[in-house]
């Protein structure tokens, strides 16, 4: 395993990138899982993402607010069933604001609202290559919430997909926020750790809920 693994305590992984272990308690984890299962139902439900080169992503995805596809946003599931995308719940946007305050100690600026959520489901053999979240016009921090199996999360730099990078083990309930100089950093999931989900959660695999401010207007 390459990179550096950090201990289970609050850590600034890079300037603007903060890891808060165990931020989501068991009850809220269960509520988030139940919501994810509802969002995954059709229409505009869980789908396999196809890349421009004709391949497929191993992590499956459902979107809220706006539908992400490589590499843009739409109001319908353009690479799924074509249905209108599900709305971004107000309570989930509020959770994003709560996460930013917890990570940085300062609130999200007025006028910025989390209006996009990408929910990725990782089976035990799923991966996510190094990429950056660059389709949004807003520079507001990205909020990442983890449920289920642990994973190795690789957080890199804003110049290339290679080194330097840091490896962090993200477990169920962990929060990871990256903004400021880290907002356009490359990141990915090279490995999922099957069988590591909390026994009481009732989830096999990993769910990652990523909240973004689009800044894309109407």
N, C-alpha and C positions, 0 to 999 in steps of 0.2 A: 504494500500500500504506500503510495507516495503522498507527499504533503504533510501537513501537521494537524493532529487531532487535538482539539481544545477540551479542557475539563468541563464538567457539568455545572457551570456557573455563568452568570452574565458576562459576555465577552464582546469586545469590538474586534471583529475579524479583520476589518480594513476601515479606513476613515469613511464614516457614513454607513457602515454595514455592522449591524448589531444582532447578536444571537441571545435570546432569552429562553433558556430551557424551562419546561414545565409551566409555561405561561397559561395554557388552557387547562382548566381542571377537568376531572372525569365527567361531571355532569354536562358541562358545556361541550366536551368532546362528543358525547352521545347525541346532543342536540344537533351539532354540526353534521354528524354522520347521517342522522335521519333526514336532514335537509338535503344533503348531497344525494341520497337515494331518491328523493322526490325529483330533484333537478335532473337526474339521469334518465328519467322516464321520457318517452316521446310525448309530444313533438319536440324537435330541437333538443334531443336528449344526448346521451353519451355516444360519441362517435369515434371512429378511427381517423386520425389526421393523415392526409396524404401530402407528401412533399412535392415541390415543383419537378423534381427529378424522377418522379414515378414511384418512389419508395413510400413507406408508411412509418409513422412514429410508433414505438412499442407501448408508450403510455397513451391511454385513451382519454378523451377530453369532453367536457361540457362547458358551455360559456353562459354567462349572465350579463345583461346590460348591452353588450355588443359581442358579436361572434368573431373570434379570432381565426384567421386562416393564414397560411404562409404567403405573403407577409403583409397583412393588412387587417382591417375590421369591416364588418358588414352588419346590417340589422336583421338579416336572415341567415339560416344555417346553409350557406352557399355550397359547402362541401359535405353537407349532411342531407337531411330530408327537405331542405328549402323552407322550413317553417320559420316564422318570426322567433327571434331569440327570446328567451325568458327574461323577465325584468330583474334588475338588480334590487334585492330587498333592502329597505332602509336600515334594518337592524344589522345587516352585514356591512353596509357602508359605515355605520356607527362603530362597529367592531374594528374596522380599519383605522378610524381616528383614534380609538382607544389604544390600539397597538402602537401607533406612531408616538403618542404621548408616553407610553411605557418605555419605548426604546430610547427616545431622545430627551425626554423631560420637557419638551415643548410641543404644543399642538400643531396640527396641520394648519397652514395659513387659511384665513377666511377666503371663501370662493373656490377652494379646492375640495372636491367631493369624490369619494371612491364610487365610480360608476361602471366598472368592469370587473368581473371575476372569471378566472380560468380555473376550473377544477380538473386536475389531472389524476387519473387512477393508474397506479403502477402495480402490475402483477409481480411475482417474485423475480422474473427474468427481464423486467422492463428496465429501460435506461433512458436518459435524456442527454443528448450531446451538448457540448458547450455552445451557448448562444447568449444573446443579450436581448432584453425587452426594449425594442427601439421603435415600435410602431406608434407609440403615444407621443403627443405633443407636449404634454405636461411633464415637468421634472419632479413631480411629487414622488415620495418614496414608494417602493413596491413593498407590499406586506405579504409574507408567506407563512401559512399555517399548516402544520403537519398533523396527520391522523393515521393511526394504524402502524404498520411495520416501519422500523427505523430505516434510514438510508444514509449513504455517504453522499454528502452535498459538497460539491467542489466550487469554490468561489474564487474567481480569477481577477484579471485586470481589465481595463477598458480599451486596451490596445490590440490584444491578440487572444486567441484561444489557448495559447500555451502558458508557460510560466511567466511570472510568479502566480501561484494560486495557493489557496489554503483549503484543506479538507476538514469538514465538520460533520459529526454524526448528529443527524436530526431525528429525534424520537417523537412519538405521539404526544401532542400537547405543546411542542416547541414553537416558538415564534422567531422568525428571521425577517428583519427589515433592512432594506438597502436603499439609500438615497444620497443626495449631495454628490460628492466625487465618485461614489460607488454606484450611482444610479444606472450607468450604462456598462457596468462590468459584465464580462462573460461569466456564465455559471452553468452548472449541469449536475446530473445525477448519474455517476458511473456505476452505482451499485445499490440495490435494495437488499435488506437483510431479512429474509423470510422468517416467519414465526416469532417475531419480536414485538408484535402488537400487544397492548394490554389485554389480558384474557377476558376481562369483563366488557370490552368495547364491542366485540362481535364483528370484527372486520379482518378479513384475510387479504393482505395486500396493503398498499399505501395510498392515501389520498393527500394531495397537496392543493390547498386553496390559495390562489394568488390574487391579490386585490391590487388594482391599478386605477390611477386617475388618467382618463384618456385625453382630456383637453381638446377633444375633437369637434366640439360644437354640436349643433343640431343637424 
